[in-house]
Amino acid sequence: MLGNLSQFVSPSIEQLLSKLQADEDNYELELRTLGREKLVLPVQLTTPDGEFELHAFSRNVSQGGIGLIAPQPFSPNSVMRLTLNMRTGKTIHVVECRWCETFGQTYWTSGWELKSKALDVQTVLNAEAVFDSEVRSSEREKYAIPVVVHQPGERPKVHAFTRNMSGDGVNLVANKPVCCNEKCTLEFVRNDGERSGIVAECIWLQEYGADCWMSGWQFSSE
């Protein structure tokens, strides 16, 4: 039973997707101006002394920089060690925060300059494109949007990010597994702070790299 999770459910999948697409159109215009590519990958940020670690996700990349979205703000000029978690392995970079701004009410986007070595963007994009085709997502649009997965019963919420989406479903990446073959409410967080949700069923779940999980969801008409 989904219980009181119905408070998040949007009356129209098409309406929500239309709003998300409008957000992405503005975002894509910004990316073209900056010469960046969309890429949703799990990221770990660690202070140089190793005392602080935070999980985040990339939104876009270039050879010299990376855009992140995280549940915490960062101070400009702060230096961190960034681990980019790909399906085929990890790559580590020293990065410096250039800017940070709010995304909704509980997330922040930030731009980071790669200080240690350039990122081979095309190699990463090619590897991820092969993976996307393996999980039947080649016809979906790329999105990098925070999502809260409200699982049934007493199971904990899972914080995830969209990787790509279409009118009938969405693929998510998270640091924890979700319940498979059960219906949940996916609560989408938009840049303007609006939250709305869609009931969906997880139809597959698989490990992504060493520490993350990717899942495929089919939207429900209920």
Phi, psi and omega per residue, in radians:
M1 nan 2.425 3.124
L2 -1.486 -0.289 3.040
G3 0.990 -2.379 -3.051
N4 -1.353 0.114 3.097
L5 -1.166 -0.221 -3.129
S6 -1.086 -0.284 3.128
Q7 -1.114 -0.385 -3.115
F8 -1.592 -0.223 -2.923
V9 -1.312 2.249 3.097
S10 -1.359 2.453 3.123
P11 -1.218 -0.246 -3.067
S12 -2.529 2.054 3.058
I13 -1.092 -0.723 -3.123
E14 -1.079 -0.667 -3.136
Q15 -1.136 -0.766 3.131
L16 -1.137 -0.782 -3.133
L17 -1.098 -0.605 3.108
S18 -1.116 -0.727 3.117
K19 -1.158 -0.741 3.132
L20 -1.121 -0.671 3.136
Q21 -1.148 -0.661 3.099
A22 -1.095 -0.726 3.076
D23 -1.058 -0.765 -3.089
E24 -1.207 -0.569 3.102
D25 -1.057 -0.758 3.094
N26 -1.142 -0.692 -3.132
Y27 -1.147 -0.737 -3.130
E28 -1.138 -0.625 3.086
L29 -1.075 -0.717 3.104
E30 -1.125 -0.725 -3.133
L31 -1.104 -0.751 3.141
R32 -1.079 -0.642 3.121
T33 -1.134 -0.648 -3.075
L34 -1.603 -0.137 -3.134
G35 1.241 0.642 -3.124
R36 -1.904 2.843 3.128
E37 -2.037 2.450 3.057
K38 -1.165 2.365 3.073
L39 -2.811 2.096 3.141
V40 -1.834 1.892 3.139
L41 -2.408 2.572 3.055
P42 -1.172 2.483 -3.092
V43 -2.362 2.501 2.981
Q44 -2.022 2.313 3.076
L45 -1.968 2.248 -3.104
T46 -2.288 2.404 3.068
T47 -1.189 2.721 -3.119
P48 -0.968 -0.543 3.135
D49 -1.483 -0.069 3.093
G50 1.358 0.114 -3.061
E51 -1.463 -0.319 -3.094
F52 -2.257 2.318 3.119
E53 -2.382 2.417 -3.128
L54 -2.418 2.425 3.061
H55 -1.619 2.352 3.112
A56 -2.496 -3.020 3.091
F57 -2.393 2.523 3.044
S58 -1.353 2.614 3.022
R59 -1.963 -0.588 -3.125
N60 -2.741 2.785 -3.108
V61 -2.477 2.748 2.937
S62 -2.514 3.108 -3.141
Q63 -1.096 -0.544 -3.053
G64 -1.929 0.038 -3.092
G65 -2.815 3.006 -3.125
I66 -2.593 2.427 3.061
G67 -1.778 2.319 -3.076
L68 -2.113 2.788 2.954
I69 -2.295 2.304 -3.001
A70 -2.606 2.808 3.119
P71 -1.466 0.399 -3.123
Q72 -2.663 2.512 3.088
P73 -1.397 2.832 3.089
F74 -2.267 2.611 3.120
S75 -1.500 2.317 3.052
P76 -0.951 2.501 -3.124
N77 1.380 -0.026 3.061
S78 -1.256 2.499 -3.095
V79 -1.934 2.313 -3.121
M80 -2.373 2.853 2.967
R81 -1.728 2.137 -3.062
L82 -1.890 2.205 3.050
T83 -1.894 2.035 3.134
L84 -1.636 2.025 -3.065
N85 -1.642 1.878 3.098
M86 -1.827 2.867 3.126
R87 -1.059 -0.583 -3.063
T88 -1.603 -0.023 3.141
G89 2.609 -2.905 -3.088
K90 -2.135 2.628 3.008
T91 -2.318 2.400 -3.023
I92 -2.002 2.366 -3.123
H93 -2.388 2.628 2.931
V94 -1.599 2.229 -3.051
V95 -2.267 2.694 3.096
E96 -2.181 2.279 -3.128
C97 -1.264 2.237 3.122
R98 -1.767 -0.547 3.121
W99 -2.781 2.824 3.118
C100 -2.683 2.383 3.120
E101 -2.572 2.805 -3.060
T102 -1.262 2.618 3.029
F103 -2.321 1.846 -3.012
G104 1.185 -2.578 -3.086
Q105 -1.828 -0.294 -3.026
T106 -2.273 0.170 3.122
Y107 -2.312 2.820 3.097
W108 -2.378 2.442 2.981
T109 -1.747 2.609 -3.106
S110 -2.602 2.668 3.104
G111 -1.988 2.332 -3.039
W112 -2.217 2.422 3.069
E113 -1.678 2.309 3.085
L114 -1.340 2.132 -3.075
K115 -1.766 -0.419 -3.003
S116 -1.633 -0.819 -3.114
K117 -2.768 2.683 3.137
A118 -1.272 2.688 3.115
L119 -1.684 2.276 3.091
D120 -1.382 1.476 -2.993
V121 -1.068 -0.790 -3.050
Q122 -1.131 -0.660 3.106
T123 -1.104 -0.746 3.116
V124 -1.122 -0.802 -3.130
L125 -1.082 -0.711 3.134
N126 -1.124 -0.746 -3.141
A127 -1.121 -0.716 -3.132
E128 -1.256 -0.548 3.103
A129 -1.134 -0.685 3.085
V130 -1.099 -0.756 3.134
F131 -1.118 -0.738 3.131
D132 -1.045 -0.706 3.141
S133 -1.167 -0.548 3.121
E134 -1.187 -0.506 -3.114
V135 -1.817 0.427 2.982
R136 1.052 0.739 -3.123
S137 -2.117 0.282 -3.025
S138 -1.147 -0.407 -3.114
E139 -1.726 0.206 -3.133
R140 -1.682 2.736 3.090
E141 -1.540 2.465 3.123
K142 -1.324 2.292 3.044
Y143 -2.374 2.643 3.037
A144 -2.276 1.445 -3.011
I145 -2.199 2.335 3.084
P146 -1.132 2.434 3.120
V147 -2.382 2.386 3.002
V148 -1.839 2.120 3.126
V149 -1.589 1.948 3.100
H150 -1.594 1.812 -3.102
Q151 -1.448 2.705 -3.113
P152 -1.215 2.778 3.093
G153 1.219 -2.514 -3.095
E154 -1.663 0.149 -3.122
R155 -1.193 2.530 -3.036
P156 -1.224 2.742 3.015
K157 -1.168 2.621 3.066
V158 -2.108 2.211 3.106
H159 -1.597 2.176 -3.043
A160 -2.400 3.140 3.055
F161 -2.359 2.511 3.053
T162 -1.218 2.535 3.044
R163 -1.873 -0.713 3.049
N164 -2.815 2.825 -3.012
M165 -2.726 2.660 3.028
S166 -2.418 -3.041 -3.115
G167 -1.223 -0.254 -3.116
D168 -1.979 -0.097 -3.133
G169 -3.096 3.138 -3.068
V170 -2.609 2.596 2.998
N171 -1.881 2.372 -3.106
L172 -2.093 2.673 2.990
V173 -2.136 2.340 -3.113
A174 -2.552 2.873 3.105
N175 -1.525 -0.045 3.129
K176 -2.368 2.670 3.071
P177 -1.300 2.750 3.080
V178 -2.048 2.918 3.131
C179 -1.276 2.300 -3.101
C180 -1.736 2.616 3.132
N181 1.111 0.500 3.059
E182 -2.370 2.688 3.129
K183 -1.510 2.410 3.100
C184 -2.343 2.976 2.987
T185 -1.827 2.181 3.086
L186 -1.680 1.988 -3.114
E187 -1.694 1.935 -3.096
F188 -1.538 2.392 3.140
V189 -1.916 2.086 -3.132
R190 -1.722 2.856 -3.074
N191 -1.067 -0.553 -3.118
D192 -1.433 0.061 3.106
G193 1.641 -0.192 3.133
E194 -1.192 2.429 3.103
R195 -2.153 2.293 3.071
S196 -2.599 2.783 -3.005
G197 -2.378 2.900 3.134
I198 -2.349 2.361 3.018
V199 -1.331 2.279 -3.106
A200 -2.542 2.754 3.110
E201 -1.978 2.273 3.074
C202 -1.317 2.063 -3.071
I203 -1.823 -0.232 2.998
W204 -2.760 2.712 -3.104
L205 -2.567 2.313 3.103
Q206 -2.624 2.719 3.119
E207 -1.191 2.540 3.104
Y208 -2.188 1.880 -3.050
G209 1.186 -2.582 -3.042
A210 -1.624 -0.522 -2.943
D211 -2.214 0.119 -3.037
C212 -2.288 2.986 -3.113
W213 -2.320 2.508 3.044
M214 -2.062 2.464 -3.094
S215 -2.401 2.616 3.103
G216 -1.959 2.334 -3.039
W217 -2.191 2.449 3.053
Q218 -1.927 2.182 -3.130
F219 -1.151 2.500 -3.132
S220 -1.797 2.590 3.101
S221 -1.489 -0.102 -3.105
E222 -1.329 nan nan
